[in-house]
Amino acid sequence: MKLSKLAIAMAAILGAGMSSGACAIDLYVDTKTEQIYAKPGPGRVHMGSFVRQDAPAKVLDKTADRATDKTADIAADKADAEGLTAVRRDIELKAKMMGARLTSDLASLEERVKENEKVHVEFHDGGPHFASKDGNFTFAMNGRVQAGSQYNFVNDVLPATGSNLPNELNSGMTIRRARLGFEGSFYKIWDYKFEFDFTRGNGSLASGVTDAFVRMNVTKPFSVKIGSFKEPFSLEEAASNRYLTFIERHMSVNSFVDNPNTYKTGIGANYAVPRFQFGVAFQTEPVGAWSAASTSVNAAGNNSRNNGSGDTGWEGIGRISGRPWMEDETKFLHVGVSAGHTAVNTQYQANGTINVGPNQTGGGGGMAFFAFPGTNVDRTNVLNTGNLSVGNKGAPGSRRIDSYDRFGAEGWLVHGPFSVQGEYLRTNINGQGYDGEHFTGYYGFVSYFLTGESKAYHVRNGAANRIKPKQNFQWNGSGWGAWEIAAGYDYLNLNSGVIRGGQMDMFRFGLNWYPHPNIKIQNNVTHVLNVNTSGSPIPRTAGFNNADLSSFLTQVQVDF
């Protein structure tokens, strides 16, 4: 602590006012103003007792000349100065000692506070994250709400026949997804995740579990997990729906991966580094109620696998992807391939009949593939193969799907604000009454950020990640968030051999606004170019033959 000249002068005055004999005086310093006081008071700290040593008395000869008097005065002043210097040094030394003691006390107090802190709380990606002091335990909550609307400004379809409902698509609004979950880790090498969607499904499934797994991180890049989790298949499916460029995934991804319920139960392994990812899984049917991947003949589906429900169908599936060219996180080329084999268990009743007819879209045994035209409120299956297990067991003309094989190839180029992405997918059908039947689909699109951002990359998933605007939106106009435009083509063919599921292609246009990293507002226009559903045994599907469909879609998303 440095003392002001005024403080030193005060000390000198106090010293000068003392008697010539050795006398002690208590001094106090104001901790804010650094002023010296002889009396205690608010904010004053006792510095100690100080003694002024007067110079020895001088006996002056009255007859001495002025030179002698002057010499004596100089000597006395020198003695006074030396005494004042000693007092000042003593004061400064004690002040430094007090400062050091205060610093030590503060450090000790901070250490005690840290020792008493059991949990650290931070906010990552807009959500609360809790962690123990030693890092052995973490816990975080996550959630998302996606509210969508659909207006069909072109809706030209064939009229319904008989007792069938109208074929037109419906306009309206919906809560597309409403998910809440938690995730965390324990003992640093284990982590977990659980998520529930309160509006999940495709009409029949009201809600259900998505992720519910425990994972062991053997090393930083390599991990093994068990529970319910996504199949490792397809670039667009690997990306969270929070980070999609368009509101809905493309038709081939929906038909071959998402609609049969991509969240299945099993065990999987994953290896991921910044330029390479590999995932493989051995999984069975999903947790929850009905889906196209369920083999259960029980009305409760997978909610309760009992009462002759039947064996579940298993699959082996995997994906390899990487970035062979990469300058940085804003300039790279991603490529990858996926493949999987899924066994299907068709359940027959005791008399050899099958529980579902050709108009069913799945469940109760067998398998079906279907697709809707990129809409988010009315997701009517314009294309629909119906159940691929048809007819009584062993009857002439009956067919039974025993398994299907899926293959995919993917590419994604990011160069600053510009990106282009595409995939080709194929599904081969195997079983009684089938001979080489297969379905194909592909898509491609380009996107560009008007505000200069780039697509973000999720290393573990090998797919798109959260967009963070360069400047968040501000009402005063200093920031406008991130703005993205996109356009693409989408094609799917479910006609092959004896299967008449239909064929469709379409254009998509998108305008996305990211005012903040956790808020996303999307606007899409979809226009169907051609629909061919002639020969479909399903009246609703046949009613869309040569349909002219165009829709305007919106979605507001908030997630954390």
Secondary structure, DSSP 8 states (H G I E B T S, - for coil): ----HHHHHHHHHHHHTS-SS--EEEEEEETTT--EESS--TTEEEEEEEE----------TT--HHHHHHHHHHHHHHHHHHHHHHHHHHHHHHHHHHHHHHHHHHHHHHHHHHH--EEEEEETTEEEEEETTSSEEEEEEEEEEEEEEEEEEEE-----TT----S---EEEEEEEEEEEEEEETTTEEEEEEEETT-SSSS---EEEEEEEEEESSSSEEEEEEEEE-S--HHHHS-GGG-SSSS--HHHIIIIITTTSEEEEEEEEEEETTEEEEEEEEES-SSS--TT----STTGGGS--SS------EEEEEEEEEEEEEETTEEEEEEEEEEEEE----B-TTS-BSS-TT--S-SSS---EE--S-SS----SEE---SSBSSTT-TT-BEEEEEEEEEEEEEEEETTEEEEEEEEEEEEEEET-SS-EEEEEEEEEEEETTS----EETTTTEE-----SS---TTSS---EEEEEEEEEEEEEEETTEEEEEEEEEEEEEEEEEETTEEEEEEEEEEEEEE-TT-SSHHHHTTTT-EEEEEEEEEEEE-
